[in-house]
Amino acid sequence: MLAQPLQAKVGTGAFGNVGTPAAPLSLRSWNGPVSNDALSVDLSQVVNANDPLRTGTYSKTLTFTLSTTSP
C-alpha cells in the first residue's frame, strides 16, 4: 500500500480520493436523461521522494457502477 491515496477524475473535473465500497467516490451525475455522453476517466497516484517502496506488485481493484434513483 502506498502512502498517498489513488485519485480519479472524469473529464475536466478535479481529482478526488478513490473511496471504499462503504464510501465511494462519485465521479459524475446528471439532472436528467442523457444519451451518448462519452467521458474519460483519469487516475493519478502520487509517490513522494521519501515514500517507502517495496518490491513486488501494487494493485487496486476498481468497480465502476452506473445507477439511477428514479425510473
HUBEL-V473212 format. One line per field, one symbol per residue. ss: DSSP state (a for helix, b for strand, c for the rest). Layout:
ss=???
//
This chain:
ss=ccccccbbbbcccccbbccbccbcccccccccccccccccbbbbccccccccccccccccccccccccccc
//
